[in-house]
Amino acid sequence: MKELLQYIAQNLVDDPSAVSVTEIERNGETVYELRVAPGDMGKVIGHQGKIAKDIRTLMRSVAQKQGKRISVDIVD
């Protein structure tokens, strides 16, 4: 899961080396914190948050098939 999120983010941004994903367990749920270079933040969030929403939807769909609960936080 972590690798999938990292792969998606690296293909969206101009500086793939700045992408990092941290995995945290919180209340029986896995939280993935996505960090990108400040100049790439808009590329990951998208217009009105559309890309961020799509990333979260895709990740939740994959997790649900594996019987897991996850969330994705984009942090700066």
N, C-alpha and C positions, 0 to 999 in steps of 0.2 A: 504494500500500500504506500509506504513512504517513498519507495523508488518510483512508483507511478506518478505521484504528485510532483516529485522532483523532475521527472522526465517532461511532464506537461509544462511546468513552469519554465524549464530551461529552453523549451522550444518557442515560448512566447516572448522572451526578453532579449535585449541586445547584449547583455552581459551574463551569459549562463554560469560563469564561474562564481558569481555573487549569490547564486540561489542556494538557500539552505532550508532544510526541513527538520524540525525538532518534533519528536514524538513524546507525548505526555499522557499518562493515565490519570483521568479525573472522573470520579463518581461512576465507575464502571463503563466509561466511554473513553475512547482514544481520541486525543486532540492533536492535530497536526498543525504546528505553527510554521507558516511559510514566510520566509524573509527573502527579499530581492533588493537589488541596488535601488537607491532612492529615485533615480531617473527612470527606472522600469516599473515603478509602482502602478502607474496609469495603465500600462499594458496588461498587467495581471488583474486589475480591477475592472477596467473597461468602462465604456460609456454607461452611466447610471448603474454601475455595478454588475452589468450583464455577464461579463466574462467570469468574474468571481462567483456569481451565482451558478453559472454553468459548470465551473470546476467543482463546486460543492455538490451539485446534483450528480455529476459523474462519479465522484468519489463515494458518495453515500450509496449509490446504486451498486458499485463494486463491493462495498463493505456489506451491504444487505445480503448479497448472494453468498457471502462468506459467513453470515450470521453474526456480524460485528456491528457495533455502533460507533460512529466516528463523527468528528466535525473538523472543519478546516478554518483556521484563523489566519488572516493575512496581517502580519505585524510589521511595523517600521522600526 
